[in-house]
């Protein structure tokens, strides 16, 4: 897998690059946010530090997500909840606070790889799921509401796809976390809630995503 590492700290970048290459990944490291904006199209995964010397990392995150579905893992010393939530709102797929635990990072990357592999397999595409005027085409990774396309981040779509596999049936938080985040879901407890909030705002269909208190979520009635 081609990894674009956006990190201005030489020590952190060196350790991450060495670990990634030992797992068989190709790593390109850049220091500046401007370079990330021009080189992300060649990457299968973006590891993005927020504390960059030229451009705020949140700006890079927002601009990349506006034009690409490349998975983005944010690496940062800003571990406060407000920063985590902001990063997820802007389209980060996951968030790791420094100091980075390499084993945890590798588990999260493995989860991204597994999800990418599973998306490309299957005997035949599943039929689109319709709930009211919302259509979810899992095979094409496309969602429309009232005939208009709804632009989702990869993680937002993955959450919706798990719910769409069983419309009208409650899906537990644990199952959603396991299927969307895999082994990497433990460190960011708010990820699921933030993504559901974003889905509700983008779909703009009150009652479509139902919270089952103390259990999980349901798509439709």
N, CA, C and O of each residue as an XYZ file, in Angstrom:
884
protein
N       0.837     -1.177      0.000
C       0.000      0.000      0.000
C       0.886      1.245      0.000
O       1.919      1.281      0.669
N       0.479      2.254     -0.746
C       1.232      3.502     -0.843
C       0.743      4.472      0.235
O      -0.415      4.889      0.241
N       1.643      4.811      1.130
C       1.301      5.671      2.262
C       1.987      7.018      2.092
O       3.200      7.082      1.888
N       1.214      8.091      2.175
C       1.776      9.435      2.199
C       1.813      9.887      3.652
O       0.770     10.061      4.282
N       3.007     10.072      4.174
C       3.215     10.480      5.562
C       3.510     11.975      5.592
O       4.517     12.428      5.050
N       2.628     12.733      6.227
C       2.771     14.187      6.301
C       3.141     14.521      7.744
O       2.273     14.621      8.611
N       4.433     14.692      7.989
C       4.940     14.837      9.365
C       6.218     15.659      9.338
O       7.154     15.337      8.606
N       6.260     16.741     10.150
C       7.432     17.606     10.134
C       8.484     17.225     11.170
O       9.593     17.758     11.136
N       8.167     16.325     12.082
C       9.124     15.883     13.101
C       9.943     14.719     12.541
O       9.402     13.651     12.257
N      11.247     14.934     12.385
C      12.101     13.920     11.771
C      12.110     12.618     12.566
O      12.089     11.537     11.978
N      12.140     12.708     13.895
C      12.177     11.508     14.712
C      10.915     10.683     14.588
O      10.972      9.466     14.417
N       9.774     11.349     14.674
C       8.490     10.650     14.538
C       8.359     10.065     13.139
O       7.967      8.911     12.973
N       8.691     10.869     12.137
C       8.564     10.404     10.750
C       9.457      9.199     10.488
O       9.043      8.247      9.827
N      10.686      9.238     11.007
C      11.599      8.125     10.779
C      11.098      6.828     11.382
O      11.168      5.778     10.743
N      10.588      6.889     12.621
C      10.080      5.688     13.279
C       8.857      5.137     12.560
O       8.732      3.927     12.374
N       7.952      6.033     12.154
C       6.745      5.586     11.459
C       7.086      4.982     10.103
O       6.565      3.926      9.742
N       7.951      5.642      9.359
C       8.316      5.144      8.037
C       8.990      3.783      8.127
O       8.712      2.896      7.320
N       9.872      3.616      9.104
C      10.554      2.328      9.263
C       9.560      1.215      9.568
O       9.639      0.132      8.990
N       8.626      1.481     10.476
C       7.626      0.462     10.831
C       6.734      0.122      9.644
O       6.428     -1.046      9.401
N       6.321      1.142      8.912
C       5.454      0.907      7.760
C       6.173      0.107      6.681
O       5.598     -0.814      6.101
N       7.410      0.451      6.416
C       8.161     -0.273      5.383
C       8.433     -1.713      5.801
O       8.488     -2.606      4.955
N       8.605     -1.944      7.101
C       8.832     -3.316      7.570
C       7.593     -4.185      7.371
O       7.684     -5.413      7.347
N       6.425     -3.532      7.228
C       5.182     -4.260      6.964
C       4.876     -4.333      5.473
O       3.806     -4.801      5.082
N       5.803     -3.878      4.640
C       5.635     -3.997      3.198
C       4.975     -2.821      2.519
O       4.651     -2.902      1.334
N       4.763     -1.718      3.243
C       4.130     -0.551      2.639
C       5.180      0.362      1.996
O       6.309      0.465      2.475
N       4.787      1.012      0.917
C       5.626      2.040      0.298
C       5.304      3.376      0.975
O       4.136      3.751      1.083
N       6.326      4.087      1.425
C       6.111      5.317      2.184
C       6.789      6.488      1.490
O       7.965      6.423      1.131
N       6.026      7.557      1.307
C       6.575      8.837      0.860
C       6.306      9.833      1.975
O       5.166     10.001      2.406
N       7.362     10.493      2.441
C       7.208     11.457      3.520
C       7.348     12.880      2.986
O       8.276     13.181      2.235
N       6.423     13.749      3.377
C       6.528     15.167      3.079
C       6.388     15.932      4.389
O       5.811     15.435      5.357
N       6.921     17.142      4.404
C       6.927     17.961      5.619
C       5.845     19.031      5.575
O       5.277     19.384      6.609
N       5.560     19.543      4.397
C       4.670     20.691      4.246
C       3.270     20.266      3.813
O       3.093     19.321      3.044
N       2.284     20.994      4.332
C       0.910     20.733      3.923
C       0.691     20.970      2.449
O      -0.104     20.276      1.814
N       1.390     21.949      1.897
C       1.249     22.238      0.465
C       1.645     21.035     -0.379
O       1.034     20.770     -1.414
N       2.675     20.300      0.065
C       3.096     19.107     -0.673
C       2.044     17.999     -0.558
O       1.814     17.252     -1.509
N       1.416     17.903      0.602
C       0.357     16.895      0.776
C      -0.795     17.157     -0.180
O      -1.394     16.220     -0.708
N      -1.106     18.424     -0.402
C      -2.223     18.780     -1.274
C      -1.954     18.432     -2.731
O      -2.894     18.240     -3.503
N      -0.699     18.348     -3.113
C      -0.369     18.021     -4.508
C      -0.052     16.544     -4.707
O      -0.058     16.066     -5.841
N       0.229     15.801     -3.619
C       0.689     14.423     -3.773
C      -0.276     13.374     -3.241
O      -0.011     12.180     -3.386
N      -1.388     13.778     -2.627
C      -2.287     12.797     -2.017
C      -2.958     11.894     -3.041
O      -3.387     10.791     -2.703
N      -3.055     12.344     -4.288
C      -3.744     11.542     -5.305
C      -3.006     10.248     -5.635
O      -3.605      9.317     -6.174
N      -1.723     10.179     -5.322
C      -0.945      8.968     -5.593
C      -0.940      7.996     -4.411
O      -0.299      6.948     -4.484
N      -1.642      8.327     -3.327
C      -1.570      7.529     -2.100
C      -2.822      6.683     -1.904
O      -3.915      7.041     -2.343
N      -2.628      5.543     -1.229
C      -3.745      4.701     -0.800
C      -4.162      5.026      0.627
O      -5.252      4.654      1.062
N      -3.289      5.723      1.354
C      -3.553      6.094      2.740
C      -2.765      7.354      3.054
O      -1.612      7.497      2.649
N      -3.405      8.270      3.783
C      -2.745      9.509      4.191
C      -2.629      9.535      5.711
O      -3.636      9.473      6.417
N      -1.390      9.627      6.215
C      -1.131      9.830      7.637
C      -0.781     11.301      7.811
O       0.259     11.754      7.332
N      -1.636     12.043      8.487
C      -1.555     13.503      8.500
C      -1.342     14.046      9.904
O      -2.171     13.852     10.793
N      -0.218     14.728     10.090
C       0.023     15.463     11.331
C      -0.654     16.830     11.209
O      -0.618     17.454     10.149
N      -1.268     17.286     12.295
C      -1.967     18.576     12.240
C      -1.027     19.763     12.419
O      -1.330     20.862     11.955
N       0.119     19.558     13.091
C       1.027     20.656     13.375
C       2.077     20.823     12.300
O       3.234     20.453     12.499
N       1.691     21.374     11.165
C       2.600     21.518     10.034
C       3.167     22.939      9.974
O       2.550     23.867     10.498
N       4.326     23.121      9.347
C       4.986     24.430      9.379
C       4.366     25.485      8.478
O       4.586     26.677      8.694
N       3.595     25.078      7.471
C       3.099     26.070      6.521
C       1.586     26.224      6.509
O       1.072     27.333      6.362
N       0.873     25.116      6.663
C      -0.589     25.130      6.580
C      -1.141     24.355      7.771
O      -0.607     23.304      8.125
N      -2.197     24.859      8.387
C      -2.826     24.116      9.479
C      -3.330     22.771      8.964
O      -3.927     22.693      7.890
N      -3.087     21.715      9.736
C      -3.476     20.379      9.303
C      -4.961     20.230      9.062
O      -5.361     19.462      8.186
N      -5.796     20.939      9.811
C      -7.238     20.881      9.581
C      -7.583     21.394      8.180
O      -8.492     20.881      7.529
N      -6.849     22.405      7.729
C      -7.074     22.931      6.382
C      -6.723     21.885      5.330
O      -7.456     21.696      4.359
N      -5.598     21.211      5.531
C      -5.205     20.143      4.614
C      -6.260     19.047      4.596
O      -6.658     18.578      3.530
N      -6.710     18.640      5.777
C      -7.729     17.602      5.891
C      -8.979     17.990      5.124
O      -9.504     17.194      4.345
N      -9.456     19.202      5.337
C     -10.678     19.664      4.677
C     -10.515     19.694      3.161
O     -11.414     19.267      2.436
N      -9.391     20.187      2.678
C      -9.193     20.335      1.231
C      -8.989     18.988      0.546
O      -9.445     18.797     -0.581
N      -8.312     18.055      1.208
C      -8.145     16.725      0.623
C      -9.481     16.007      0.584
O      -9.835     15.409     -0.432
N     -10.228     16.061      1.682
C     -11.496     15.336      1.730
C     -12.501     15.886      0.730
O     -13.382     15.153      0.280
N     -12.388     17.160      0.374
C     -13.315     17.751     -0.589
C     -13.164     17.151     -1.979
O     -14.095     17.209     -2.783
N     -11.993     16.570     -2.271
C     -11.747     16.082     -3.633
C     -11.359     14.601     -3.677
O     -11.165     14.055     -4.763
N     -11.242     13.941     -2.524
C     -10.730     12.568     -2.517
C     -11.353     11.751     -1.394
O     -11.699     12.283     -0.339
N     -11.491     10.448     -1.639
C     -11.957      9.522     -0.616
C     -10.812      8.718     -0.007
O     -11.053      7.719      0.670
N      -9.569      9.142     -0.241
C      -8.437      8.424      0.323
C      -8.594      8.354      1.845
O      -8.912      9.369      2.465
N      -8.382      7.197      2.463
C      -8.457      7.113      3.927
C      -7.432      8.042      4.574
O      -6.281      8.108      4.144
N      -7.864      8.755      5.611
C      -6.997      9.716      6.293
C      -6.961      9.389      7.779
O      -7.994      9.399      8.450
N      -5.770      9.100      8.290
C      -5.561      8.923      9.717
C      -4.813     10.153     10.227
O      -3.722     10.464      9.748
N      -5.393     10.842     11.186
C      -4.787     12.047     11.735
C      -3.884     11.674     12.909
O      -4.281     10.926     13.802
N      -2.667     12.206     12.890
C      -1.691     11.990     13.954
C      -1.375     13.350     14.556
O      -0.931     14.252     13.846
N      -1.598     13.508     15.859
C      -1.425     14.841     16.409
C      -1.211     14.844     17.901
O      -1.611     13.915     18.602
N      -0.571     15.905     18.386
C      -0.435     16.116     19.821
C      -1.698     16.720     20.410
O      -1.838     16.803     21.630
N      -2.629     17.147     19.543
C      -3.889     17.740     20.019
C      -4.873     16.623     20.348
O      -5.692     16.247     19.510
N      -4.795     16.103     21.541
C      -5.644     14.970     21.898
C      -6.915     15.346     22.611
O      -7.646     14.462     23.059
N      -7.215     16.659     22.737
C      -8.438     17.065     23.420
C      -9.659     16.703     22.594
O      -9.581     16.578     21.372
N     -10.775     16.538     23.264
C     -11.982     16.062     22.601
C     -12.441     17.000     21.496
O     -12.923     16.548     20.457
N     -12.295     18.315     21.713
C     -12.744     19.266     20.694
C     -11.984     19.069     19.380
O     -12.578     19.105     18.302
N     -10.668     18.860     19.474
C      -9.880     18.651     18.266
C     -10.235     17.340     17.586
O     -10.313     17.265     16.360
N     -10.453     16.290     18.405
C     -10.838     14.994     17.847
C     -12.144     15.118     17.070
O     -12.249     14.662     15.931
N     -13.135     15.742     17.701
C     -14.441     15.881     17.056
C     -14.330     16.729     15.793
O     -14.955     16.413     14.780
N     -13.540     17.809     15.842
C     -13.375     18.644     14.659
C     -12.746     17.862     13.518
O     -13.182     17.966     12.372
N     -11.709     17.071     13.836
C     -11.078     16.273     12.798
C     -12.030     15.278     12.164
O     -12.020     15.100     10.946
N     -12.856     14.625     12.977
C     -13.824     13.668     12.444
C     -14.890     14.378     11.616
O     -15.319     13.867     10.581
N     -15.316     15.549     12.069
C     -16.291     16.324     11.291
C     -15.740     16.686      9.918
O     -16.482     16.718      8.936
N     -14.449     16.958      9.850
C     -13.841     17.372      8.588
C     -13.533     16.195      7.664
O     -13.102     16.394      6.528
N     -13.753     14.972      8.146
C     -13.611     13.827      7.254
C     -12.497     12.862      7.576
O     -12.229     11.953      6.791
N     -11.829     13.035      8.722
C     -10.807     12.053      9.093
C     -11.461     10.700      9.338
O     -12.554     10.624      9.899
N     -10.794      9.644      8.918
C     -11.312      8.301      9.152
C     -10.961      7.799     10.543
O     -11.669      6.961     11.101
N      -9.888      8.300     11.094
C      -9.481      7.904     12.431
C      -8.525      8.942     12.982
O      -8.062      9.819     12.251
N      -8.227      8.845     14.275
C      -7.498      9.895     14.974
C      -6.614      9.247     16.019
O      -7.099      8.482     16.853
N      -5.327      9.539     15.987
C      -4.381      9.012     16.971
C      -3.630     10.159     17.625
O      -3.020     10.981     16.941
N      -3.676     10.215     18.963
C      -2.952     11.252     19.685
C      -1.517     10.788     19.946
O      -1.271      9.618     20.242
N      -0.581     11.724     19.831
C       0.815     11.429     20.131
C       0.998     11.377     21.645
O       0.275     12.051     22.378
N       1.968     10.573     22.124
C       2.908      9.752     21.353
C       2.207      8.556     20.715
O       1.364      7.909     21.337
N       2.568      8.276     19.472
C       1.942      7.203     18.706
C       2.441      5.855     19.195
O       3.646      5.635     19.317
N       1.511      4.956     19.472
C       1.857      3.565     19.781
C       1.849      2.805     18.460
O       0.806      2.648     17.825
N       3.024      2.339     18.059
C       3.178      1.773     16.727
C       2.275      0.564     16.509
O       1.713      0.400     15.426
N       2.129     -0.288     17.530
C       1.281     -1.470     17.367
C      -0.167     -1.065     17.105
O      -0.851     -1.683     16.288
N      -0.628     -0.035     17.794
C      -2.000      0.439     17.585
C      -2.152      1.042     16.197
O      -3.153      0.804     15.522
N      -1.167      1.819     15.770
C      -1.222      2.406     14.435
C      -1.283      1.320     13.371
O      -2.069      1.421     12.429
N      -0.465      0.282     13.510
C      -0.462     -0.796     12.525
C      -1.812     -1.517     12.498
O      -2.278     -1.919     11.432
N      -2.442     -1.681     13.670
C      -3.753     -2.324     13.718
C      -4.792     -1.494     12.979
O      -5.648     -2.037     12.280
N      -4.715     -0.181     13.135
C      -5.668      0.681     12.448
C      -5.442      0.662     10.934
O      -6.399      0.660     10.160
N      -4.194      0.647     10.524
C      -3.896      0.573      9.095
C      -4.353     -0.760      8.518
O      -4.903     -0.807      7.418
N      -4.127     -1.840      9.255
C      -4.597     -3.151      8.805
C      -6.120     -3.151      8.616
O      -6.639     -3.753      7.676
N      -6.822     -2.467      9.524
C      -8.275     -2.393      9.403
C      -8.677     -1.659      8.133
O      -9.635     -2.054      7.469
N      -7.961     -0.604      7.790
C      -8.230      0.129      6.544
C      -8.004     -0.764      5.336
O      -8.793     -0.756      4.391
N      -6.913     -1.543      5.371
C      -6.602     -2.443      4.266
C      -7.697     -3.491      4.107
O      -8.123     -3.781      2.989
N      -8.156     -4.065      5.227
C      -9.206     -5.085      5.159
C     -10.488     -4.512      4.572
O     -11.130     -5.154      3.741
N     -10.862     -3.319      4.995
C     -12.087     -2.726      4.471
C     -11.968     -2.471      2.976
O     -12.921     -2.692      2.229
N     -10.803     -2.007      2.537
C     -10.604     -1.766      1.109
C     -10.671     -3.051      0.307
O     -11.208     -3.063     -0.800
N     -10.128     -4.141      0.856
C     -10.166     -5.429      0.178
C     -11.579     -5.958      0.089
O     -11.988     -6.476     -0.950
N     -12.339     -5.830      1.184
C     -13.696     -6.367      1.186
C     -14.597     -5.617      0.213
O     -15.523     -6.200     -0.351
N     -14.328     -4.319      0.012
C     -15.175     -3.548     -0.901
C     -15.069     -4.057     -2.322
O     -16.004     -3.887     -3.105
N     -13.957     -4.677     -2.675
C     -13.753     -5.082     -4.051
C     -14.153     -6.507     -4.351
O     -13.926     -6.982     -5.464
N     -14.752     -7.217     -3.382
C     -15.072     -8.616     -3.590
C     -16.565     -8.859     -3.431
O     -17.303     -8.022     -2.912
N     -16.987    -10.038     -3.896
C     -18.390    -10.414     -3.823
C     -18.809    -11.041     -5.132
O     -18.254    -10.743     -6.189
N     -19.812    -11.928     -5.044
C     -20.238    -12.620     -6.250
C     -20.917    -11.666     -7.228
O     -20.690    -11.736     -8.436
N     -21.745    -10.783     -6.701
C     -22.394     -9.799     -7.558
C     -22.806     -8.619     -6.689
O     -22.999     -8.769     -5.483
N     -22.939     -7.454     -7.296
C     -23.278     -6.285     -6.492
C     -24.633     -6.438     -5.823
O     -25.573     -6.967     -6.416
N     -24.730     -5.969     -4.576
C     -26.016     -5.972     -3.896
C     -26.917     -4.909     -4.515
O     -26.447     -3.872     -4.984
N     -28.221     -5.187     -4.509
C     -29.162     -4.215     -5.037
C     -29.198     -2.992     -4.127
O     -29.044     -3.121     -2.912
N     -29.400     -1.805     -4.702
C     -29.508     -0.600     -3.867
C     -30.640     -0.742     -2.849
O     -31.662     -1.373     -3.119
N     -30.440     -0.151     -1.693
C     -31.432     -0.166     -0.622
C     -32.164      1.166     -0.634
O     -31.538      2.225     -0.682
N     -33.495      1.112     -0.592
C     -34.295      2.337     -0.560
C     -35.038      2.411      0.766
O     -35.700      1.459      1.178
N     -34.917      3.556      1.427
C     -35.677      3.848      2.640
C     -36.288      5.223      2.425
O     -35.592      6.236      2.495
N     -37.585      5.258      2.163
C     -38.212      6.512      1.770
C     -37.635      6.961      0.447
O     -37.580      6.181     -0.504
N     -37.202      8.214      0.372
C     -36.611      8.708     -0.876
C     -35.083      8.679     -0.839
O     -34.418      9.314     -1.657
N     -34.543      7.938      0.114
C     -33.088      7.787      0.199
C     -32.698      6.440     -0.401
O     -33.241      5.400     -0.028
N     -31.747      6.474     -1.338
C     -31.264      5.249     -1.971
C     -29.779      5.082     -1.664
O     -28.987      6.008     -1.837
N     -29.419      3.899     -1.209
C     -28.042      3.587     -0.834
C     -27.549      2.476     -1.744
O     -27.990      1.332     -1.637
N     -26.637      2.816     -2.634
C     -26.046      1.850     -3.558
C     -24.676      1.457     -3.016
O     -23.687      2.164     -3.214
N     -24.635      0.321     -2.331
C     -23.399     -0.096     -1.669
C     -22.322     -0.432     -2.692
O     -21.153     -0.102     -2.492
N     -22.701     -1.082     -3.778
C     -21.713     -1.476     -4.788
C     -21.025     -0.261     -5.392
O     -19.811     -0.265     -5.599
N     -21.811      0.788     -5.677
C     -21.248      1.996     -6.281
C     -20.770      2.999     -5.236
O     -20.180      4.023     -5.580
N     -21.026      2.706     -3.955
C     -20.708      3.622     -2.858
C     -21.301      5.005     -3.154
O     -20.609      6.022     -3.137
N     -22.606      4.998     -3.425
C     -23.303      6.227     -3.803
C     -24.619      6.308     -3.042
O     -25.322      5.310     -2.886
N     -24.940      7.507     -2.570
C     -26.173      7.739     -1.829
C     -26.904      8.921     -2.450
O     -26.291      9.941     -2.765
N     -28.209      8.782     -2.623
C     -29.018      9.902     -3.081
C     -30.183     10.094     -2.119
O     -30.666      9.140     -1.509
N     -30.620     11.329     -1.995
C     -31.793     11.675     -1.188
C     -32.677     12.572     -2.032
O     -32.273     13.672     -2.412
N     -33.875     12.109     -2.324
C     -34.750     12.872     -3.209
C     -34.179     13.029     -4.594
O     -34.472     14.008     -5.281
N     -33.358     12.068     -5.021
C     -32.748     12.100     -6.343
C     -31.445     12.865     -6.421
O     -30.754     12.801     -7.438
N     -31.092     13.593     -5.361
C     -29.843     14.373     -5.360
C     -28.752     13.582     -4.645
O     -28.992     12.996     -3.589
N     -27.561     13.568     -5.222
C     -26.470     12.826     -4.610
C     -26.037     13.474     -3.302
O     -25.940     14.697     -3.197
N     -25.778     12.625     -2.305
C     -25.290     13.074     -1.005
C     -23.822     12.668     -0.899
O     -23.496     11.484     -0.984
N     -22.954     13.630     -0.718
C     -21.514     13.357     -0.653
C     -21.146     12.981      0.780
O     -21.330     13.768      1.708
N     -20.624     11.764      0.946
C     -20.234     11.264      2.257
C     -18.743     10.965      2.283
O     -18.140     10.687      1.246
N     -18.154     11.022      3.465
C     -16.783     10.548      3.620
C     -16.805      9.023      3.604
O     -17.865      8.427      3.796
N     -15.663      8.378      3.380
C     -15.642      6.915      3.373
C     -16.190      6.300      4.656
O     -16.939      5.325      4.596
N     -15.830      6.852      5.817
C     -16.315      6.292      7.074
C     -17.822      6.499      7.234
O     -18.529      5.603      7.695
N     -18.310      7.678      6.854
C     -19.752      7.912      6.930
C     -20.493      6.896      6.069
O     -21.513      6.347      6.485
N     -19.975      6.649      4.867
C     -20.643      5.671      4.003
C     -20.590      4.281      4.624
O     -21.577      3.548      4.576
N     -19.450      3.907      5.208
C     -19.324      2.580      5.801
C     -20.335      2.375      6.928
O     -20.938      1.307      7.036
N     -20.520      3.399      7.767
C     -21.518      3.306      8.843
C     -22.905      3.109      8.247
O     -23.660      2.241      8.683
N     -23.235      3.921      7.247
C     -24.553      3.825      6.620
C     -24.738      2.472      5.937
O     -25.833      1.910      5.974
N     -23.683      1.943      5.315
C     -23.788      0.663      4.614
C     -24.081     -0.480      5.581
O     -24.857     -1.379      5.257
N     -23.469     -0.453      6.765
C     -23.748     -1.500      7.757
C     -25.211     -1.441      8.177
O     -25.867     -2.477      8.292
N     -25.725     -0.239      8.406
C     -27.136     -0.099      8.780
C     -28.050     -0.495      7.622
O     -29.103     -1.095      7.837
N     -27.650     -0.162      6.397
C     -28.472     -0.464      5.221
C     -28.546     -1.954      4.932
O     -29.466     -2.409      4.251
N     -27.586     -2.721      5.443
C     -27.624     -4.173      5.238
C     -28.804     -4.802      5.977
O     -29.245     -5.901      5.639
N     -29.315     -4.086      6.997
C     -30.455     -4.597      7.762
C     -31.418     -3.446      8.057
O     -31.584     -3.070      9.217
N     -32.048     -2.888      7.038
C     -32.946     -1.751      7.272
C     -34.115     -2.149      8.169
O     -34.686     -3.230      8.030
N     -34.452     -1.260      9.082
C     -35.537     -1.524     10.001
C     -35.152     -2.363     11.197
O     -35.984     -2.629     12.065
N     -33.879     -2.791     11.255
C     -33.398     -3.626     12.353
C     -32.322     -2.887     13.127
O     -31.425     -2.288     12.533
N     -32.406     -2.925     14.440
C     -31.415     -2.253     15.269
C     -30.065     -2.959     15.167
O     -29.987     -4.186     15.232
N     -29.017     -2.175     15.007
C     -27.646     -2.687     14.962
C     -26.903     -2.132     16.163
O     -26.941     -0.929     16.422
N     -26.235     -2.995     16.888
C     -25.574     -2.563     18.117
C     -24.378     -1.668     17.826
O     -23.776     -1.746     16.755
N     -24.041     -0.815     18.796
C     -22.855      0.014     18.667
C     -21.618     -0.855     18.465
O     -20.753     -0.542     17.646
N     -21.542     -1.957     19.226
C     -20.373     -2.819     19.131
C     -20.226     -3.392     17.734
O     -19.117     -3.465     17.206
N     -21.339     -3.802     17.127
C     -21.265     -4.357     15.780
C     -20.831     -3.293     14.776
O     -20.023     -3.571     13.890
N     -21.357     -2.084     14.908
C     -20.951     -1.005     14.013
C     -19.472     -0.692     14.167
O     -18.761     -0.528     13.175
N     -19.011     -0.608     15.401
C     -17.594     -0.326     15.638
C     -16.715     -1.431     15.078
O     -15.693     -1.156     14.450
N     -17.108     -2.684     15.302
C     -16.312     -3.816     14.818
C     -16.249     -3.834     13.295
O     -15.185     -4.067     12.720
N     -17.384     -3.589     12.637
C     -17.421     -3.709     11.188
C     -16.812     -2.502     10.469
O     -16.265     -2.646      9.376
N     -16.902     -1.329     11.068
C     -16.404     -0.128     10.398
C     -14.975      0.197     10.810
O     -14.152      0.573      9.975
N     -14.682      0.050     12.102
C     -13.341      0.403     12.583
C     -12.462     -0.812     12.863
O     -11.259     -0.656     13.068
N     -13.025     -2.008     12.878
C     -12.234     -3.213     13.105
C     -11.538     -3.190     14.456
O     -12.115     -2.768     15.458
N     -10.284     -3.650     14.472
C      -9.530     -3.731     15.713
C      -9.137     -2.372     16.263
O      -8.605     -2.275     17.369
N      -9.397     -1.319     15.493
C      -8.866     -0.004     15.850
C      -9.878      0.900     16.554
O      -9.600      2.084     16.747
N     -11.045      0.378     16.940
C     -12.107      1.274     17.380
C     -12.003      1.711     18.831
O     -12.734      2.614     19.239
N     -11.137      1.119     19.618
C     -11.175      1.355     21.053
C     -10.738      2.758     21.459
O     -11.246      3.291     22.446
N      -9.816      3.368     20.730
C      -9.204      4.601     21.205
C     -10.048      5.848     20.971
O      -9.846      6.850     21.658
N     -10.980      5.824     20.031
C     -11.777      7.016     19.712
C     -13.243      6.685     19.969
O     -13.971      6.306     19.051
N     -13.666      6.828     21.209
C     -14.998      6.385     21.587
C     -16.101      7.216     20.957
O     -17.224      6.737     20.800
N     -15.794      8.471     20.589
C     -16.824      9.332     20.025
C     -16.966      9.184     18.521
O     -17.861      9.794     17.935
N     -16.120      8.400     17.878
C     -16.128      8.339     16.414
C     -17.502      7.985     15.855
O     -17.988      8.651     14.941
N     -18.123      6.954     16.389
C     -19.402      6.507     15.850
C     -20.459      7.590     16.001
O     -21.194      7.871     15.055
N     -20.545      8.199     17.178
C     -21.559      9.227     17.404
C     -21.359     10.424     16.473
O     -22.324     10.970     15.939
N     -20.109     10.824     16.285
C     -19.826     11.962     15.410
C     -20.238     11.643     13.979
O     -20.833     12.485     13.306
N     -19.932     10.451     13.511
C     -20.276     10.092     12.132
C     -21.788      9.983     11.942
O     -22.300     10.361     10.888
N     -22.502      9.479     12.928
C     -23.962      9.421     12.823
C     -24.541     10.834     12.790
O     -25.464     11.108     12.022
N     -24.003     11.734     13.619
C     -24.458     13.125     13.601
C     -24.244     13.748     12.230
O     -25.116     14.450     11.718
N     -23.082     13.489     11.638
C     -22.796     14.015     10.303
C     -23.745     13.425      9.255
O     -24.217     14.140      8.371
N     -24.020     12.135      9.354
C     -24.945     11.502      8.412
C     -26.327     12.125      8.504
O     -26.959     12.405      7.486
N     -26.792     12.342      9.719
C     -28.108     12.953      9.887
C     -28.163     14.332      9.251
O     -29.147     14.688      8.602
N     -27.104     15.104      9.439
C     -27.082     16.453      8.882
C     -27.053     16.418      7.359
O     -27.741     17.208      6.711
N     -26.274     15.521      6.784
C     -26.143     15.472      5.333
C     -27.389     14.891      4.657
O     -27.808     15.375      3.605
N     -27.977     13.861      5.258
C     -29.161     13.249      4.663
C     -30.394     14.127      4.876
O     -31.292     14.163      4.035
N     -30.430     14.835      6.008
C     -31.524     15.777      6.301
C     -32.891     15.107      6.189
O     -33.819     15.635      5.576
N     -32.983     13.932      6.800
C     -34.244     13.199      6.819
C     -34.540     12.810      8.264
O     -34.119     11.743      8.709
N     -35.262     13.665      9.012
C     -35.553     13.352     10.415
C     -36.221     11.991     10.559
O     -37.144     11.656      9.817
N     -35.748     11.222     11.511
C     -36.316      9.905     11.752
C     -35.701      8.796     10.929
O     -36.034      7.628     11.129
N     -34.805      9.130     10.001
C     -34.198      8.082      9.175
C     -33.193      7.254      9.971
O     -33.198      6.025      9.900
N     -32.338      7.927     10.722
C     -31.362      7.236     11.571
C     -31.836      7.348     13.012
O     -31.799      8.421     13.614
N     -32.278      6.229     13.548
C     -32.916      6.201     14.861
C     -31.934      5.699     15.913
O     -31.291      4.666     15.728
N     -31.822      6.432     17.015
C     -30.993      5.985     18.136
C     -31.785      5.032     19.015
O     -32.884      5.357     19.464
N     -31.232      3.870     19.257
C     -31.816      2.901     20.185
C     -31.028      3.040     21.487
O     -29.914      2.531     21.612
N     -31.617      3.728     22.437
C     -30.894      4.103     23.651
C     -30.287      2.883     24.347
O     -30.964      1.887     24.599
N     -29.006      2.991     24.645
C     -28.311      1.920     25.337
C     -27.942      0.736     24.470
O     -27.393     -0.247     24.968
N     -28.238      0.812     23.158
C     -27.943     -0.330     22.281
C     -27.190      0.075     21.022
O     -26.063     -0.370     20.802
N     -27.809      0.923     20.188
C     -27.161      1.257     18.923
C     -28.035      2.135     18.051
O     -28.619      3.111     18.521
N     -28.122      1.784     16.776
C     -28.849      2.608     15.809
C     -29.647      1.717     14.856
O     -29.372      0.527     14.698
N     -30.655      2.348     14.224
C     -31.478      1.643     13.238
C     -31.705      2.572     12.058
O     -31.870      3.781     12.224
N     -31.711      1.992     10.862
C     -32.035      2.745      9.651
C     -33.502      2.542      9.325
O     -33.910      1.425      9.008
N     -34.298      3.588      9.394
C     -35.719      3.494      9.086
C     -36.515      2.935     10.241
O     -35.975      2.598     11.295
N     -37.815      2.844     10.017
C     -38.722      2.421     11.096
C     -38.749      0.908     11.251
O     -39.459      0.388     12.111
